[in-house]
Amino acid sequence: MLPILYSFRRCPYAIRARMAITYASIDLELREVSLANKPIEMLALSSKGTVPVLQLKDRVIDESLEIMIWALKINDPSNWLKEHDESIELIETCDGPFKNALDRTKYPNRFPDEDAVENRLLASNFLDLIESQLKPCLFGERYNLADIAILPFIRQFAHIDFNWFLSQPWPKTAQWLENFKTCEMFNLIMKKHLKWEEDD
């Protein structure tokens, strides 16, 4: 049985999982789901109800970073796991404080007691850190785990107001994001798929 990945095309967590799996040349069955109508098969595997969810023969992985590391331990031709400890630290900052501020900037109606402008400033602190780190990728000339784990969230934040994003003092970050959005692998994993139905 091939591994099965429950995914949602635009979810940044699912994007980074698909990127790592594609980079590692792992064959699987992709099941594109609707987050408004989650399949019972996915919920039976993970009660969290979030994507991605990876079903293997012997276990289920429902954390995107764990899926990435699982894939890279199978095949990592360009050594994305290089600088692993530093990468994890940066990813944790992305997934914690930055994602928290990103959500409150992007979805102000969900957080009526939060100030969207203040949260955009908080998120911008992370972009300042990224800008200072890039050379032109986070840990040198080539992508590693941190680049692929963080870029989908930078993309999400940038497209809240792309003109504003481009006006900020983040030229290296803007170029890093553009390189990501135009790379062959990203465009491959962002192809649209019909929503998976039982017995597909």
Helices and strands as residue ranges (DSSP letters): E 4-7, H 12-23, E 29-32, H 40-45, E 53-55, E 60-61, H 64-74, H 84-93, I 94-98, H 99-106, G 108-110, H 116-133, H 145-158, H 162-167, H 171-181, H 184-189
